[in-house]
Amino acid sequence: MNAIIYYFSGTGNSYKVAKDISKKLNTKAIAIPQKINEKKIKISSEVIGFVFPDYHSNVPNIVRKFIEKIESFKNKYIFAVFTYGGKPGPTVKYLEKIIASGGGKLSGGFGVKMPYNYIIPSFSFRKFSFLIRLKTISEIQQKRMFFDCKKKLDRICDYVKTRKEGFFEKESELLFKFIDAIKIKESFGKYTWLKFAGYKKKTDLSFSESRQLMDHGFYADEKCIGCGTCKRICPVSNIDLIGKKPSWNRRCEQCFACLQWCPKTAIQFGKDMKNDKRYHHPDVKAEDLMMK
């Protein structure tokens, strides 16, 4: 098949999905961070697939910016697969609008549930405050998800091979339309997540763009050995090593690769997750995601 897969992944879920799809379609998968700095993206393939994680029921900034750089969608069959940990939400509808603004048409959008790899706020009655924790699931649950994922990817690839159109996996579309209409994310959502990160200044950035400021919450504790894994795994080169300690530069994608891949679990986000179990896809190595 004359196809190309572009993917973005922090902890390996979307990487694994992209690689499996590319194998089934007999094509190649390219990391979006390797192309994002190009002024224009020219694609000769007839079929284009995008694979990425759901971020707050929307598209990651880096994926949106990449799509906006694509020179032409003329005569392209376009599909997308997004990974999610909770519910699919209306992510694919936001993506459809981004592609349409560039003159393209999304023919299919699919959600694949994978192990959660982000943070969740939980209220502690003992401390009478919100704690920021890493959500984890058991290995048995993970294996069940991977099994379901494999079967679903077979169906997705059959859909693409036969050039079907019109399937868009989504939930709660009306609810999110209401949320967008009254700008909850742009007010309360942005304020709350930046507060969780310890960022106390005001910003005119949108809710999605303000995620780059949330790296204010990252730090390396006493277990850090200065190995540089965090710097090399960061998809947007947002980390420098200063005195063998990581320093974040406020252009974060919130993929949590630095925290999840640290070999000493030395990187923290806030003060509550030092003992939380880290996650990355068991079939993926850190080197697979590092910038070449």
Steps between C-alpha positions, in 0.01 A plus 500: 500500500622849414461629856688681775438510876595801712498456876565677827569304817644567844481171684464257211127434468455693177842389376398135534167564325670688215761229451239223501284684247796574275595132505146391411482754217853424383615859531716709735430707811674833555521691829340843475775661717753409229307713249341773707774758439461486122328805352278295270414131499458350154340155489493292183321198649137446408406386851591697813453371854542698821555324833518694825380509862180674605578812706202624703272364224689700240801487268855559635647835397789342314262289289282800417803708400634216285171459313481875440838480324390237249520655156203326339236241579383476140390147403604362841320235700547601864435300814597539865540286810525657843584322824315588818488390862153606611236560233545599135314830524467713183872495417445381144255785430763758598746324270245500218475880524880542493530286187203671335660842557790379285272382223498133596233251599529252785354168385517316831595557861552228760572493871709225660491466877844456654649518852471847648832684519404845625418666830171517685400737779345327798363660814656395831262542794790435737700791360186685385662582168543368149783257432655450157563133434589269213207278408603137472328172414598138559707295256200275446293800389787613278522162327124505440530844340788388278299198386198717418728749326642232271153391390388858444804584289407211270157657450649845447743375237221316316307828500797687352586234242147515359496884515186519708372835625281649768593328828593742778540362851392755757305553820337793680511729196206712616651539846829624358319737265339652808835511682662674203208742462527630856882480491545286811836367381627848418417631845462245777682218319810704419515656846458164676761302306758779520437522873558125534835557328589781737489766229355811664541763229229607255525408135313593183573160347203278420423198717676261260800728445534565875598136549854597404518697827403199710860379500534741791388202709788270397818459702768237565545378854806361680488172305600674175832371363526746209472226236321727252221257411242774557681737264531240224144366534331843486329528159524880486851550645353676801759378753856615562744353751643766729751368747383147405147587605208543255355844440174552310458785250124571482423340166369174645256267322395332828578155357661404835778311321764653728325385817385160379833395340739620772697185596525612864144641533674821599277737303190616683200718425396669819559341838255209513621241249843391619371152581268469200579224251625624162365374169622461145391243246674171584585426136665837442852611595602854585737495202203446269366843592821698527570763238744365243 
